[in-house]
Amino acid sequence: MRPKTIATAFLVLAVAAFVAGCSSKCPVPVAYSEAQLKEIQKARQDLPKDSILHQVLEDYETERDDLRFCR
C-alpha cells in the first residue's frame, strides 16, 4: 500500500470507530413491580448477615442507578 492509502484507511477506521461509539445506546434497566420489589427485599433480609450476596446486590443497585444517567 502507498502511504497515502494507508493514511486514508487509518482515517476511515478512526472515524468509523468514533461514529460507532457515539451511536451506542444505553441498556434499559428492568422494571420491577411493587410486589416484586417487596419479595426481593424480603429475600434480601432473609440472607445471612455475612452473605456475599449483600455486596453483589449493592453493586447491582449502583449499576442500575448509573444506567438512569446514561444517555
N, C-alpha and C positions, 0 to 999 in steps of 0.2 A: 504494500500500500504506500501511496505517496503521503508525505507529511500533511498536506492539506486535507486529504481524505481521512486520515487518522484523526486530525483535529475536528473535522466536521462530524465524524462518527461519535467522538467523545462528547461533543456539544449536544448532539441529538440524544444520547443516552442520559446526559445530565439533566436536560430539560424534561425528558420523559420521567425520570425518577422524581423530579420536583413536582410535576403535574400529578403523578400518581399519589404522592404524599399529600397533596392538597385536596384531592378528591376523596380521600378515605372518610368513611362515616363512623361515628361513634356507635358502639353497640348500645342497644336499649335494654335497661335493666328489666328483669321480670317483675311484673306487678303481682303482689300477693293480696288476697282478700283479708279483711279483718279477722275472720275465723282462722285463716291460715297463720296469720301473724301471732294470734293468741296460742295456737298449737305449737308454733316454733318457740315462743317464749316459755311455754310450759316444759317442752322437751329440753330447752337450754337450762332451766332451773333444776331439772332432774339429773343433770350430769354431775358426776363427782367434781368437787371443787378443784382438784388438781388435773382435770382432763385437758389434754392438749386441744380439744375441740373448742374450748372457750377462746383461745388465741386465734384459731382458724376462723371462727365466726366473727371475731372483732376485725380481722383482716378483711374478710369478705364484706363486712359492713362499710369499712373505709373505702374499698374499691367501688362499691355501689354509690357512695357519696361522691367520689371522684367522677363517676360517669355522669352524674347530674350536671357537672360543669363542663363536660366535654362538648365541643361544638366543631 
